[in-house]
Amino acid sequence: MGFGSYDESEQERQQNDGGDAGDGSTVDAHENDHDGTASFEAGASTDDLVSALSEMKDDEDDE
């Protein structure tokens, strides 16, 4: 039996096992789609945030 034959029979076996039998094994990527908008206020200026990030990176380098 060739490798290709195994691939085909294995694929058929998996399809016959009921892969889409409603057992929750599939994921609906569009289940929670929405057309809304999201916004936030950081409460800090961009300079403050960049400075804080630089400090965090410096702390990582020190470890």
CHARMM internal coordinates of N, CA and C (Angstrom, degrees):
IC EDIT
DIST 1 N 1 CA 1.4499
DIST 1 CA 1 C 1.5193
ANGL 1 N 1 CA 1 C 107.74
DIST 1 C 2 N 1.3256
ANGL 1 CA 1 C 2 N 117.28
DIHE 1 N 1 CA 1 C 2 N 129.98
DIST 2 N 2 CA 1.4492
ANGL 1 C 2 N 2 CA 122.23
DIHE 1 CA 1 C 2 N 2 CA -179.22
DIST 2 CA 2 C 1.5213
ANGL 2 N 2 CA 2 C 111.70
DIHE 1 C 2 N 2 CA 2 C -82.12
DIST 2 C 3 N 1.2998
ANGL 2 CA 2 C 3 N 115.79
DIHE 2 N 2 CA 2 C 3 N 164.01
DIST 3 N 3 CA 1.4578
ANGL 2 C 3 N 3 CA 121.21
DIHE 2 CA 2 C 3 N 3 CA -178.94
DIST 3 CA 3 C 1.5232
ANGL 3 N 3 CA 3 C 111.06
DIHE 2 C 3 N 3 CA 3 C -62.06
DIST 3 C 4 N 1.3367
ANGL 3 CA 3 C 4 N 117.03
DIHE 3 N 3 CA 3 C 4 N -39.40
DIST 4 N 4 CA 1.4595
ANGL 3 C 4 N 4 CA 121.32
DIHE 3 CA 3 C 4 N 4 CA 178.89
DIST 4 CA 4 C 1.5135
ANGL 4 N 4 CA 4 C 112.21
DIHE 3 C 4 N 4 CA 4 C -61.02
DIST 4 C 5 N 1.3132
ANGL 4 CA 4 C 5 N 117.10
DIHE 4 N 4 CA 4 C 5 N -37.94
DIST 5 N 5 CA 1.4600
ANGL 4 C 5 N 5 CA 120.85
DIHE 4 CA 4 C 5 N 5 CA 178.65
DIST 5 CA 5 C 1.5251
ANGL 5 N 5 CA 5 C 110.57
DIHE 4 C 5 N 5 CA 5 C -64.16
DIST 5 C 6 N 1.3126
ANGL 5 CA 5 C 6 N 116.64
DIHE 5 N 5 CA 5 C 6 N -39.58
DIST 6 N 6 CA 1.4611
ANGL 5 C 6 N 6 CA 120.37
DIHE 5 CA 5 C 6 N 6 CA 178.96
DIST 6 CA 6 C 1.5247
ANGL 6 N 6 CA 6 C 109.84
DIHE 5 C 6 N 6 CA 6 C -63.47
DIST 6 C 7 N 1.3414
ANGL 6 CA 6 C 7 N 116.93
DIHE 6 N 6 CA 6 C 7 N -44.66
DIST 7 N 7 CA 1.4561
ANGL 6 C 7 N 7 CA 120.45
DIHE 6 CA 6 C 7 N 7 CA -179.30
DIST 7 CA 7 C 1.5194
ANGL 7 N 7 CA 7 C 111.16
DIHE 6 C 7 N 7 CA 7 C -58.38
DIST 7 C 8 N 1.3268
ANGL 7 CA 7 C 8 N 117.39
DIHE 7 N 7 CA 7 C 8 N -45.44
DIST 8 N 8 CA 1.4513
ANGL 7 C 8 N 8 CA 120.95
DIHE 7 CA 7 C 8 N 8 CA -178.65
DIST 8 CA 8 C 1.5241
ANGL 8 N 8 CA 8 C 111.47
DIHE 7 C 8 N 8 CA 8 C -65.25
DIST 8 C 9 N 1.3258
ANGL 8 CA 8 C 9 N 116.62
DIHE 8 N 8 CA 8 C 9 N -44.76
DIST 9 N 9 CA 1.4651
ANGL 8 C 9 N 9 CA 118.45
DIHE 8 CA 8 C 9 N 9 CA -178.11
DIST 9 CA 9 C 1.5275
ANGL 9 N 9 CA 9 C 110.80
DIHE 8 C 9 N 9 CA 9 C -69.09
DIST 9 C 10 N 1.3216
ANGL 9 CA 9 C 10 N 117.74
DIHE 9 N 9 CA 9 C 10 N -35.70
DIST 10 N 10 CA 1.4629
ANGL 9 C 10 N 10 CA 120.93
DIHE 9 CA 9 C 10 N 10 CA 178.40
DIST 10 CA 10 C 1.5200
ANGL 10 N 10 CA 10 C 110.16
DIHE 9 C 10 N 10 CA 10 C -65.90
DIST 10 C 11 N 1.3122
ANGL 10 CA 10 C 11 N 117.21
DIHE 10 N 10 CA 10 C 11 N -41.41
DIST 11 N 11 CA 1.4557
ANGL 10 C 11 N 11 CA 120.95
DIHE 10 CA 10 C 11 N 11 CA 179.23
DIST 11 CA 11 C 1.5227
ANGL 11 N 11 CA 11 C 110.08
DIHE 10 C 11 N 11 CA 11 C -64.24
DIST 11 C 12 N 1.3257
ANGL 11 CA 11 C 12 N 117.57
DIHE 11 N 11 CA 11 C 12 N -43.26
DIST 12 N 12 CA 1.4613
ANGL 11 C 12 N 12 CA 120.79
DIHE 11 CA 11 C 12 N 12 CA 178.67
DIST 12 CA 12 C 1.5281
ANGL 12 N 12 CA 12 C 110.47
DIHE 11 C 12 N 12 CA 12 C -63.29
DIST 12 C 13 N 1.3360
ANGL 12 CA 12 C 13 N 117.14
DIHE 12 N 12 CA 12 C 13 N -39.94
DIST 13 N 13 CA 1.4585
ANGL 12 C 13 N 13 CA 120.51
DIHE 12 CA 12 C 13 N 13 CA 179.92
DIST 13 CA 13 C 1.5256
ANGL 13 N 13 CA 13 C 110.44
DIHE 12 C 13 N 13 CA 13 C -62.66
DIST 13 C 14 N 1.3324
ANGL 13 CA 13 C 14 N 117.36
DIHE 13 N 13 CA 13 C 14 N -42.55
DIST 14 N 14 CA 1.4570
ANGL 13 C 14 N 14 CA 120.89
DIHE 13 CA 13 C 14 N 14 CA -179.45
DIST 14 CA 14 C 1.5172
ANGL 14 N 14 CA 14 C 111.18
DIHE 13 C 14 N 14 CA 14 C -66.36
DIST 14 C 15 N 1.3243
ANGL 14 CA 14 C 15 N 117.08
DIHE 14 N 14 CA 14 C 15 N -38.00
DIST 15 N 15 CA 1.4553
ANGL 14 C 15 N 15 CA 120.27
DIHE 14 CA 14 C 15 N 15 CA 178.71
DIST 15 CA 15 C 1.5241
ANGL 15 N 15 CA 15 C 110.65
DIHE 14 C 15 N 15 CA 15 C -67.55
DIST 15 C 16 N 1.3223
ANGL 15 CA 15 C 16 N 117.66
DIHE 15 N 15 CA 15 C 16 N -35.80
DIST 16 N 16 CA 1.4545
ANGL 15 C 16 N 16 CA 121.62
DIHE 15 CA 15 C 16 N 16 CA -179.84
DIST 16 CA 16 C 1.5163
ANGL 16 N 16 CA 16 C 112.48
DIHE 15 C 16 N 16 CA 16 C -76.03
DIST 16 C 17 N 1.3338
ANGL 16 CA 16 C 17 N 117.70
DIHE 16 N 16 CA 16 C 17 N -16.69
DIST 17 N 17 CA 1.4616
ANGL 16 C 17 N 17 CA 121.22
DIHE 16 CA 16 C 17 N 17 CA 178.80
DIST 17 CA 17 C 1.5224
ANGL 17 N 17 CA 17 C 112.16
DIHE 16 C 17 N 17 CA 17 C -73.52
DIST 17 C 18 N 1.3272
ANGL 17 CA 17 C 18 N 117.36
DIHE 17 N 17 CA 17 C 18 N -3.50
DIST 18 N 18 CA 1.4541
ANGL 17 C 18 N 18 CA 120.47
DIHE 17 CA 17 C 18 N 18 CA 178.68
DIST 18 CA 18 C 1.5080
ANGL 18 N 18 CA 18 C 112.46
DIHE 17 C 18 N 18 CA 18 C 80.12
DIST 18 C 19 N 1.2965
ANGL 18 CA 18 C 19 N 118.32
DIHE 18 N 18 CA 18 C 19 N 48.89
DIST 19 N 19 CA 1.4435
ANGL 18 C 19 N 19 CA 122.81
DIHE 18 CA 18 C 19 N 19 CA -179.32
DIST 19 CA 19 C 1.5144
ANGL 19 N 19 CA 19 C 113.60
DIHE 18 C 19 N 19 CA 19 C -58.34
DIST 19 C 20 N 1.3352
ANGL 19 CA 19 C 20 N 118.47
DIHE 19 N 19 CA 19 C 20 N -22.42
DIST 20 N 20 CA 1.4612
ANGL 19 C 20 N 20 CA 122.06
DIHE 19 CA 19 C 20 N 20 CA -179.52
DIST 20 CA 20 C 1.5234
ANGL 20 N 20 CA 20 C 109.37
DIHE 19 C 20 N 20 CA 20 C -119.63
DIST 20 C 21 N 1.3086
ANGL 20 CA 20 C 21 N 115.78
DIHE 20 N 20 CA 20 C 21 N 47.59
DIST 21 N 21 CA 1.4596
ANGL 20 C 21 N 21 CA 120.76
DIHE 20 CA 20 C 21 N 21 CA -175.34
DIST 21 CA 21 C 1.5171
ANGL 21 N 21 CA 21 C 112.51
DIHE 20 C 21 N 21 CA 21 C -90.86
DIST 21 C 22 N 1.3373
ANGL 21 CA 21 C 22 N 118.00
DIHE 21 N 21 CA 21 C 22 N 16.24
DIST 22 N 22 CA 1.4519
ANGL 21 C 22 N 22 CA 120.11
DIHE 21 CA 21 C 22 N 22 CA 179.69
DIST 22 CA 22 C 1.5146
ANGL 22 N 22 CA 22 C 112.88
DIHE 21 C 22 N 22 CA 22 C 75.42
DIST 22 C 23 N 1.3163
ANGL 22 CA 22 C 23 N 117.14
DIHE 22 N 22 CA 22 C 23 N 23.06
DIST 23 N 23 CA 1.4634
ANGL 22 C 23 N 23 CA 120.07
DIHE 22 CA 22 C 23 N 23 CA -178.12
DIST 23 CA 23 C 1.5208
ANGL 23 N 23 CA 23 C 112.20
DIHE 22 C 23 N 23 CA 23 C -89.80
DIST 23 C 24 N 1.3323
ANGL 23 CA 23 C 24 N 117.50
DIHE 23 N 23 CA 23 C 24 N 10.46
DIST 24 N 24 CA 1.4511
ANGL 23 C 24 N 24 CA 120.89
DIHE 23 CA 23 C 24 N 24 CA 178.81
DIST 24 CA 24 C 1.5123
ANGL 24 N 24 CA 24 C 113.72
DIHE 23 C 24 N 24 CA 24 C 82.52
DIST 24 C 25 N 1.3261
ANGL 24 CA 24 C 25 N 118.19
DIHE 24 N 24 CA 24 C 25 N 7.54
DIST 25 N 25 CA 1.4507
ANGL 24 C 25 N 25 CA 120.22
DIHE 24 CA 24 C 25 N 25 CA -177.47
DIST 25 CA 25 C 1.5285
ANGL 25 N 25 CA 25 C 112.39
DIHE 24 C 25 N 25 CA 25 C -82.89
DIST 25 C 26 N 1.3336
ANGL 25 CA 25 C 26 N 117.85
DIHE 25 N 25 CA 25 C 26 N -8.31
DIST 26 N 26 CA 1.4480
ANGL 25 C 26 N 26 CA 120.59
DIHE 25 CA 25 C 26 N 26 CA 177.70
DIST 26 CA 26 C 1.5221
ANGL 26 N 26 CA 26 C 109.44
DIHE 25 C 26 N 26 CA 26 C -105.73
DIST 26 C 27 N 1.3111
ANGL 26 CA 26 C 27 N 115.91
DIHE 26 N 26 CA 26 C 27 N 156.23
DIST 27 N 27 CA 1.4515
ANGL 26 C 27 N 27 CA 121.05
DIHE 26 CA 26 C 27 N 27 CA -178.53
DIST 27 CA 27 C 1.5150
ANGL 27 N 27 CA 27 C 108.86
DIHE 26 C 27 N 27 CA 27 C -119.98
DIST 27 C 28 N 1.3118
ANGL 27 CA 27 C 28 N 116.55
DIHE 27 N 27 CA 27 C 28 N 131.38
DIST 28 N 28 CA 1.4544
ANGL 27 C 28 N 28 CA 121.98
DIHE 27 CA 27 C 28 N 28 CA 175.52
DIST 28 CA 28 C 1.5236
ANGL 28 N 28 CA 28 C 107.41
DIHE 27 C 28 N 28 CA 28 C -94.68
DIST 28 C 29 N 1.3342
ANGL 28 CA 28 C 29 N 116.24
DIHE 28 N 28 CA 28 C 29 N 103.85
DIST 29 N 29 CA 1.4635
ANGL 28 C 29 N 29 CA 120.96
DIHE 28 CA 28 C 29 N 29 CA -175.58
DIST 29 CA 29 C 1.5254
ANGL 29 N 29 CA 29 C 112.17
DIHE 28 C 29 N 29 CA 29 C -65.84
DIST 29 C 30 N 1.3094
ANGL 29 CA 29 C 30 N 118.19
DIHE 29 N 29 CA 29 C 30 N -18.43
DIST 30 N 30 CA 1.4611
ANGL 29 C 30 N 30 CA 121.22
DIHE 29 CA 29 C 30 N 30 CA -177.13
DIST 30 CA 30 C 1.5247
ANGL 30 N 30 CA 30 C 111.76
DIHE 29 C 30 N 30 CA 30 C -105.46
DIST 30 C 31 N 1.3123
ANGL 30 CA 30 C 31 N 117.18
DIHE 30 N 30 CA 30 C 31 N 12.66
DIST 31 N 31 CA 1.4579
ANGL 30 C 31 N 31 CA 120.92
DIHE 30 CA 30 C 31 N 31 CA -176.92
DIST 31 CA 31 C 1.5224
ANGL 31 N 31 CA 31 C 112.08
DIHE 30 C 31 N 31 CA 31 C -60.42
DIST 31 C 32 N 1.3324
ANGL 31 CA 31 C 32 N 117.87
DIHE 31 N 31 CA 31 C 32 N -35.39
DIST 32 N 32 CA 1.4577
ANGL 31 C 32 N 32 CA 120.93
DIHE 31 CA 31 C 32 N 32 CA -175.89
DIST 32 CA 32 C 1.5214
ANGL 32 N 32 CA 32 C 112.97
DIHE 31 C 32 N 32 CA 32 C -116.27
DIST 32 C 33 N 1.3300
ANGL 32 CA 32 C 33 N 117.26
DIHE 32 N 32 CA 32 C 33 N 29.37
DIST 33 N 33 CA 1.4601
ANGL 32 C 33 N 33 CA 120.43
DIHE 32 CA 32 C 33 N 33 CA 177.29
DIST 33 CA 33 C 1.5271
ANGL 33 N 33 CA 33 C 109.89
DIHE 32 C 33 N 33 CA 33 C -64.88
DIST 33 C 34 N 1.3119
ANGL 33 CA 33 C 34 N 116.37
DIHE 33 N 33 CA 33 C 34 N 147.20
DIST 34 N 34 CA 1.4564
ANGL 33 C 34 N 34 CA 120.55
DIHE 33 CA 33 C 34 N 34 CA 174.69
DIST 34 CA 34 C 1.5159
ANGL 34 N 34 CA 34 C 108.62
DIHE 33 C 34 N 34 CA 34 C -148.86
DIST 34 C 35 N 1.3149
ANGL 34 CA 34 C 35 N 115.87
DIHE 34 N 34 CA 34 C 35 N 160.17
DIST 35 N 35 CA 1.4557
ANGL 34 C 35 N 35 CA 121.52
DIHE 34 CA 34 C 35 N 35 CA -178.35
DIST 35 CA 35 C 1.5181
ANGL 35 N 35 CA 35 C 111.29
DIHE 34 C 35 N 35 CA 35 C -109.39
DIST 35 C 36 N 1.3144
ANGL 35 CA 35 C 36 N 117.29
DIHE 35 N 35 CA 35 C 36 N 18.33
DIST 36 N 36 CA 1.4550
ANGL 35 C 36 N 36 CA 121.04
DIHE 35 CA 35 C 36 N 36 CA -177.67
DIST 36 CA 36 C 1.5091
ANGL 36 N 36 CA 36 C 112.66
DIHE 35 C 36 N 36 CA 36 C -79.54
DIST 36 C 37 N 1.3156
ANGL 36 CA 36 C 37 N 114.72
DIHE 36 N 36 CA 36 C 37 N -174.53
DIST 37 N 37 CA 1.4568
ANGL 36 C 37 N 37 CA 121.16
DIHE 36 CA 36 C 37 N 37 CA 177.06
DIST 37 CA 37 C 1.5218
ANGL 37 N 37 CA 37 C 108.66
DIHE 36 C 37 N 37 CA 37 C -122.98
DIST 37 C 38 N 1.3027
ANGL 37 CA 37 C 38 N 115.51
DIHE 37 N 37 CA 37 C 38 N 158.50
DIST 38 N 38 CA 1.4521
ANGL 37 C 38 N 38 CA 121.26
DIHE 37 CA 37 C 38 N 38 CA 177.48
DIST 38 CA 38 C 1.5200
ANGL 38 N 38 CA 38 C 108.29
DIHE 37 C 38 N 38 CA 38 C -131.74
DIST 38 C 39 N 1.3136
ANGL 38 CA 38 C 39 N 115.46
DIHE 38 N 38 CA 38 C 39 N 140.43
DIST 39 N 39 CA 1.4536
ANGL 38 C 39 N 39 CA 119.55
DIHE 38 CA 38 C 39 N 39 CA 177.11
DIST 39 CA 39 C 1.5233
ANGL 39 N 39 CA 39 C 108.29
DIHE 38 C 39 N 39 CA 39 C -146.71
DIST 39 C 40 N 1.3189
ANGL 39 CA 39 C 40 N 115.53
DIHE 39 N 39 CA 39 C 40 N 159.92
DIST 40 N 40 CA 1.4577
ANGL 39 C 40 N 40 CA 120.21
DIHE 39 CA 39 C 40 N 40 CA 178.20
DIST 40 CA 40 C 1.5122
ANGL 40 N 40 CA 40 C 109.31
DIHE 39 C 40 N 40 CA 40 C -154.47
DIST 40 C 41 N 1.3037
ANGL 40 CA 40 C 41 N 115.05
DIHE 40 N 40 CA 40 C 41 N 159.05
DIST 41 N 41 CA 1.4519
ANGL 40 C 41 N 41 CA 121.23
DIHE 40 CA 40 C 41 N 41 CA 175.08
DIST 41 CA 41 C 1.5150
ANGL 41 N 41 CA 41 C 107.22
DIHE 40 C 41 N 41 CA 41 C -118.10
DIST 41 C 42 N 1.3083
ANGL 41 CA 41 C 42 N 116.67
DIHE 41 N 41 CA 41 C 42 N 124.03
DIST 42 N 42 CA 1.4567
ANGL 41 C 42 N 42 CA 121.15
DIHE 41 CA 41 C 42 N 42 CA -176.12
DIST 42 CA 42 C 1.5261
ANGL 42 N 42 CA 42 C 111.89
DIHE 41 C 42 N 42 CA 42 C -74.14
DIST 42 C 43 N 1.3026
ANGL 42 CA 42 C 43 N 117.73
DIHE 42 N 42 CA 42 C 43 N -27.59
DIST 43 N 43 CA 1.4491
ANGL 42 C 43 N 43 CA 120.17
DIHE 42 CA 42 C 43 N 43 CA -178.73
DIST 43 CA 43 C 1.5209
ANGL 43 N 43 CA 43 C 112.50
DIHE 42 C 43 N 43 CA 43 C 78.66
DIST 43 C 44 N 1.3082
ANGL 43 CA 43 C 44 N 117.14
DIHE 43 N 43 CA 43 C 44 N 4.01
DIST 44 N 44 CA 1.4589
ANGL 43 C 44 N 44 CA 121.30
DIHE 43 CA 43 C 44 N 44 CA 178.66
DIST 44 CA 44 C 1.5303
ANGL 44 N 44 CA 44 C 108.00
DIHE 43 C 44 N 44 CA 44 C -140.49
DIST 44 C 45 N 1.3000
ANGL 44 CA 44 C 45 N 115.26
DIHE 44 N 44 CA 44 C 45 N 153.93
DIST 45 N 45 CA 1.4633
ANGL 44 C 45 N 45 CA 118.94
DIHE 44 CA 44 C 45 N 45 CA 179.24
DIST 45 CA 45 C 1.5261
ANGL 45 N 45 CA 45 C 109.57
DIHE 44 C 45 N 45 CA 45 C -75.60
DIST 45 C 46 N 1.3006
ANGL 45 CA 45 C 46 N 115.16
DIHE 45 N 45 CA 45 C 46 N 163.85
DIST 46 N 46 CA 1.4585
ANGL 45 C 46 N 46 CA 120.64
DIHE 45 CA 45 C 46 N 46 CA 178.09
DIST 46 CA 46 C 1.5236
ANGL 46 N 46 CA 46 C 110.49
DIHE 45 C 46 N 46 CA 46 C -60.09
DIST 46 C 47 N 1.3183
ANGL 46 CA 46 C 47 N 116.59
DIHE 46 N 46 CA 46 C 47 N -40.59
DIST 47 N 47 CA 1.4664
ANGL 46 C 47 N 47 CA 120.45
DIHE 46 CA 46 C 47 N 47 CA 178.93
DIST 47 CA 47 C 1.5235
ANGL 47 N 47 CA 47 C 111.24
DIHE 46 C 47 N 47 CA 47 C -60.97
DIST 47 C 48 N 1.3365
ANGL 47 CA 47 C 48 N 116.42
DIHE 47 N 47 CA 47 C 48 N -41.54
DIST 48 N 48 CA 1.4692
ANGL 47 C 48 N 48 CA 120.13
DIHE 47 CA 47 C 48 N 48 CA 178.56
DIST 48 CA 48 C 1.5253
ANGL 48 N 48 CA 48 C 110.96
DIHE 47 C 48 N 48 CA 48 C -62.74
DIST 48 C 49 N 1.3141
ANGL 48 CA 48 C 49 N 116.65
DIHE 48 N 48 CA 48 C 49 N -42.73
DIST 49 N 49 CA 1.4598
ANGL 48 C 49 N 49 CA 121.03
DIHE 48 CA 48 C 49 N 49 CA -179.29
DIST 49 CA 49 C 1.5221
ANGL 49 N 49 CA 49 C 111.50
DIHE 48 C 49 N 49 CA 49 C -66.54
DIST 49 C 50 N 1.3272
ANGL 49 CA 49 C 50 N 117.20
DIHE 49 N 49 CA 49 C 50 N -42.20
DIST 50 N 50 CA 1.4636
ANGL 49 C 50 N 50 CA 120.78
DIHE 49 CA 49 C 50 N 50 CA 178.99
DIST 50 CA 50 C 1.5209
ANGL 50 N 50 CA 50 C 109.84
DIHE 49 C 50 N 50 CA 50 C -65.11
DIST 50 C 51 N 1.3009
ANGL 50 CA 50 C 51 N 116.51
DIHE 50 N 50 CA 50 C 51 N -39.83
DIST 51 N 51 CA 1.4666
ANGL 50 C 51 N 51 CA 120.87
DIHE 50 CA 50 C 51 N 51 CA 178.29
DIST 51 CA 51 C 1.5275
ANGL 51 N 51 CA 51 C 110.76
DIHE 50 C 51 N 51 CA 51 C -63.00
DIST 51 C 52 N 1.3225
ANGL 51 CA 51 C 52 N 117.00
DIHE 51 N 51 CA 51 C 52 N -43.50
DIST 52 N 52 CA 1.4654
ANGL 51 C 52 N 52 CA 121.11
DIHE 51 CA 51 C 52 N 52 CA 178.89
DIST 52 CA 52 C 1.5240
ANGL 52 N 52 CA 52 C 110.75
DIHE 51 C 52 N 52 CA 52 C -63.74
DIST 52 C 53 N 1.3278
ANGL 52 CA 52 C 53 N 117.14
DIHE 52 N 52 CA 52 C 53 N -40.03
DIST 53 N 53 CA 1.4560
ANGL 52 C 53 N 53 CA 121.25
DIHE 52 CA 52 C 53 N 53 CA 178.05
DIST 53 CA 53 C 1.5267
ANGL 53 N 53 CA 53 C 110.59
DIHE 52 C 53 N 53 CA 53 C -63.75
DIST 53 C 54 N 1.3130
ANGL 53 CA 53 C 54 N 116.16
DIHE 53 N 53 CA 53 C 54 N -43.07
DIST 54 N 54 CA 1.4678
ANGL 53 C 54 N 54 CA 120.13
DIHE 53 CA 53 C 54 N 54 CA 178.06
DIST 54 CA 54 C 1.5168
ANGL 54 N 54 CA 54 C 111.27
DIHE 53 C 54 N 54 CA 54 C -59.94
DIST 54 C 55 N 1.3290
ANGL 54 CA 54 C 55 N 116.56
DIHE 54 N 54 CA 54 C 55 N -41.29
DIST 55 N 55 CA 1.4718
ANGL 54 C 55 N 55 CA 120.71
DIHE 54 CA 54 C 55 N 55 CA 178.37
DIST 55 CA 55 C 1.5266
ANGL 55 N 55 CA 55 C 110.83
DIHE 54 C 55 N 55 CA 55 C -63.30
DIST 55 C 56 N 1.3472
ANGL 55 CA 55 C 56 N 116.90
DIHE 55 N 55 CA 55 C 56 N -41.56
DIST 56 N 56 CA 1.4718
ANGL 55 C 56 N 56 CA 120.09
DIHE 55 CA 55 C 56 N 56 CA 179.07
DIST 56 CA 56 C 1.5265
ANGL 56 N 56 CA 56 C 110.68
DIHE 55 C 56 N 56 CA 56 C -63.41
DIST 56 C 57 N 1.3336
ANGL 56 CA 56 C 57 N 116.34
DIHE 56 N 56 CA 56 C 57 N -41.82
DIST 57 N 57 CA 1.4615
ANGL 56 C 57 N 57 CA 119.76
DIHE 56 CA 56 C 57 N 57 CA 179.21
DIST 57 CA 57 C 1.5232
ANGL 57 N 57 CA 57 C 110.91
DIHE 56 C 57 N 57 CA 57 C -65.60
DIST 57 C 58 N 1.3381
ANGL 57 CA 57 C 58 N 117.29
DIHE 57 N 57 CA 57 C 58 N -39.73
DIST 58 N 58 CA 1.4648
ANGL 57 C 58 N 58 CA 121.01
DIHE 57 CA 57 C 58 N 58 CA 177.71
DIST 58 CA 58 C 1.5200
ANGL 58 N 58 CA 58 C 110.42
DIHE 57 C 58 N 58 CA 58 C -62.97
DIST 58 C 59 N 1.3321
ANGL 58 CA 58 C 59 N 117.63
DIHE 58 N 58 CA 58 C 59 N -39.32
DIST 59 N 59 CA 1.4668
ANGL 58 C 59 N 59 CA 121.41
DIHE 58 CA 58 C 59 N 59 CA 178.20
DIST 59 CA 59 C 1.5274
ANGL 59 N 59 CA 59 C 110.90
DIHE 58 C 59 N 59 CA 59 C -63.80
DIST 59 C 60 N 1.3327
ANGL 59 CA 59 C 60 N 117.39
DIHE 59 N 59 CA 59 C 60 N -38.13
DIST 60 N 60 CA 1.4743
ANGL 59 C 60 N 60 CA 120.91
DIHE 59 CA 59 C 60 N 60 CA 177.73
DIST 60 CA 60 C 1.5195
ANGL 60 N 60 CA 60 C 110.41
DIHE 59 C 60 N 60 CA 60 C -64.95
DIST 60 C 61 N 1.3162
ANGL 60 CA 60 C 61 N 116.89
DIHE 60 N 60 CA 60 C 61 N -40.90
DIST 61 N 61 CA 1.4703
ANGL 60 C 61 N 61 CA 121.15
DIHE 60 CA 60 C 61 N 61 CA -179.25
DIST 61 CA 61 C 1.5220
ANGL 61 N 61 CA 61 C 111.63
DIHE 60 C 61 N 61 CA 61 C -65.91
DIST 61 C 62 N 1.3283
ANGL 61 CA 61 C 62 N 117.03
DIHE 61 N 61 CA 61 C 62 N -31.42
DIST 62 N 62 CA 1.4695
ANGL 61 C 62 N 62 CA 121.31
DIHE 61 CA 61 C 62 N 62 CA -179.33
DIST 62 CA 62 C 1.5176
ANGL 62 N 62 CA 62 C 112.00
DIHE 61 C 62 N 62 CA 62 C -71.47
DIST 62 C 63 N 1.3232
ANGL 62 CA 62 C 63 N 116.85
DIHE 62 N 62 CA 62 C 63 N -23.59
DIST 63 N 63 CA 1.4804
ANGL 62 C 63 N 63 CA 120.03
DIHE 62 CA 62 C 63 N 63 CA -176.74
DIST 63 CA 63 C 1.4743
ANGL 63 N 63 CA 63 C 112.91
DIHE 62 C 63 N 63 CA 63 C -77.68
END
COOR INIT
IC SEED 1 N 1 CA 1 C
IC BUILD
